Structures are given as structure tokens and as C-alpha cells.
Amino acid sequence: MDQKTDQGRIKNIILFPRWEWKVINLEKRTLKEAFVSYALPLIFAGAASQFIGSFLYVRNEMDVDAYRFSLPLIHAGFFIFVQVLTLMLTTVFVYGLAGRFMSVKDYSKSGKLVIYSFTPVYLLYILANLHSSLGIIMLPAFYSVFLLWTGLPVLLQTGARKLPAFVFIILISVLGILFVSSRLLALLTTLIFPGVV
């Protein structure tokens, strides 16, 4: 798929998810291709936003000139690491739990389900990462839950009775990963750049 097609995928997965999941289910695109050409550009856009936001809002304390570039770079790098790790761990969770929820165990489709359902999250990160006060912008990211809800029956053939519990378990695992990673970033920042942020 080319860049123009991926832009169409972004629009379609948000506006017409039930139809787009059927398209995703039928296409021959590999999980690696979906990750490299779809997920990574969105993650890098969020990382660029994180870098700009951190760069503009480092407080002028101590020897800030020494930190003005390195701190935002660490924040951006950590953002990329956390998002890739979240995608990988969530894919493993979905794949591992599929059998318990009477769903098809397919690693590639589990990964695609996670990647495409995270689309609203990555789009909103581009704005929210500009400043910590913009965190409220992330509220519509819960639309990803609806995308999971509509994608599971198509990609993994999850039955209607198992769907609520499966979606709930995935949501809790993602929120847990993000909470732990945010605490780690705060600790890392405090240890490396005390008094700067």
C-alpha cells in the first residue's frame, strides 16, 4: 500500500470501521507491512510532536542549554519505544487470549487489529504531545475501544457473547502498560534531568 492508500485507510477506519475491517480482513498485506508503512509514520509524527512540545516548554532553570536538546530527544525516543512496545505487548495479549474467548488465534490478524484500532490514539497524540496541559484532547481516543469492538468479530471471529469481556481485558492491559510507562518516564526524567522539568 502506498502513502495515499494509508491516508485513505485512516479516514475509512475512523468513519466507516465496519466496512474497513472487512477490507483489512481480505487484503494480503503482511503484519510487517502494516507496522512499517502505517503504524510507524503515525508514531513518528507523535514523537516529533513530543520533541517540539518538550523543546518549547523546558523551564529555564539550572544549565538548561545543556538539556534543551537532549531532554526533548529522550522524551521523543521514549515515546517511540513505549508505543512500539504497547503495540507488541497488546498484540501478544490479543493473540494469547483469543482461544479463551472462542476467537481465531492468528498472530498477523491480532497485530493488524491492534495497529488499526489504535489509529485515533496516534492521531490525537500529535496534538496532545505538544504540551502536558493538552491531555484532555486524548479523551476521544476511547473511540479505539469501538474500533476494537467492531474489528474483533471480523478479524478474529469473536462471538457476541465473548466480545464485551475480551474488549474490556484488552483495554485494561493497554491502560496498564501506558500507566507503567508514564511512571517510568517521569522517574527517568527526574533522575537524568533533576530540576529541569
Secondary structure, 3 states (H helix, E strand, C coil): CCHHHHHHHHHHHHHCHHHHHHHHHHCCCCHHHHHHHHHHHHHHHHHHHHHHHHHHCCCCCCCHHHHCCHHHHHHHHHHHHHHHHHHHHHHHHHHHHHHHHCCCCCHHHHHHHHHHHCHHHHHHHHHHCCCHHHHHHHHHHHHHHHHHHHHHHHHCCCCCCCHHHHHHHHHHHHHHHHHHHHHHHHHHHHHHCCCCC
